[in-house]
Amino acid sequence: MLSGIPATSLWALRAKAEEHSKPQGLFKDALAAKWYHQAQPLFTPEVQEQYSRTLQKAIAVRTHILDRLVIRHFQSHPNGSLLELGCGFSTRFARLNLNQGHWYDLDLPELIELRGSLGFPAAPLHWHIAHSVFEYEWLDYLGQEKPEEMLILAEGLLMYFPLNQVRELLGHLQNHFKGAHLAFDVMGQLNLKAAQRAAIELDSPIFWGAKNMQSICSELGLTQAGDLSLSTQMRQEPAYHKGLSLLGRSLLNWSWLSRQLGGTVLAQL
Ligand SMILES: C[S@@+](CC[C@H](N)C(=O)[O-])C[C@H]1O[C@@H](n2cnc3c(N)ncnc32)[C@H](O)[C@@H]1O
């Protein structure tokens, strides 16, 4: 059984499987649907109780925003690399099926083992690293990658650790991959408390949120490198409006409000 932070990855798996089953969802993800089916015994009542339609939508949009970022990354750097820290049940490699670059998925050994048992299609150029992100010897596995051609994703990960620990991790990433891009998500003032209440039920406290993207970048010593905020993404991608009421749409288009909901930060190390 999964517990603590690893159990939160089940929410993301379910959200992707459900998006797959929508006739007009943001993406298709047959592998997530298959894994979700196989992983049913892991979905304890605690995991199910904290899941909601809002969480499903938020995870689906976050996934799609990052998918678009990854596609753009490999268009600019066909031989570049992608590293997913705390990958959980990420199925991005199979979902995007880009067949280029080097892909590294890193998570704790129990999660990597579980992914293996669910059956990840073997592919050259795709590696699974079974390690805590805080035990830094894993950084040497990526020694041959060029930082300027590297994108690192930390999707649903950093908020679960105190800021000091996150700063230490970022320091190590900067030492090894100075100039690489890093995308991670943050809770804003409006949804932090609700997210904390849900996460604590799985014994995985959320330690921090952000006032805005710039402030969290400067607090963490990062340079903001793009705008992946919800309001900008909503303007660029009409598909994100689906399923929202007129009021919901107008509110999310209001950039002040959407800043209060947090979102995805793109920074340069
Ligand atoms: C909310 S889940 C996010 C999963 C995935 N990124 C996604 O969005 O579907 C958090 C993930 O962080 C992983 N994790 C927790 N502590 C970790 C650590 N010290 N090192 C690496 N991964 C860790 C958990 O196992 C879990 O898979």
The ligand as an ORCA input file, in Angstrom:
! r2SCAN-3c Opt
* xyz 0 1
  C       1.932     14.417     -6.020
  S       2.938     13.100     -6.543
  C       3.311     13.713     -8.162
  C       3.553     12.635     -9.148
  C       3.786     13.102    -10.577
  N       4.807     14.113    -10.674
  C       2.506     13.576    -11.183
  O       2.278     14.791    -11.259
  O       1.718     12.711    -11.577
  C       4.480     13.332     -5.664
  C       5.546     12.321     -6.034
  O       6.764     12.662     -5.362
  C       7.417     11.468     -5.018
  N       8.411     11.703     -3.955
  C       8.177     11.961     -2.654
  N       9.331     12.111     -1.988
  C      10.321     11.945     -2.901
  C      11.730     11.979     -2.814
  N      12.362     12.226     -1.663
  N      12.438     11.748     -3.937
  C      11.801     11.506     -5.108
  N      10.467     11.475     -5.257
  C       9.727     11.687     -4.159
  C       6.294     10.564     -4.583
  O       6.672      9.203     -4.541
  C       5.229     10.891     -5.618
  O       5.312     10.042     -6.715
*
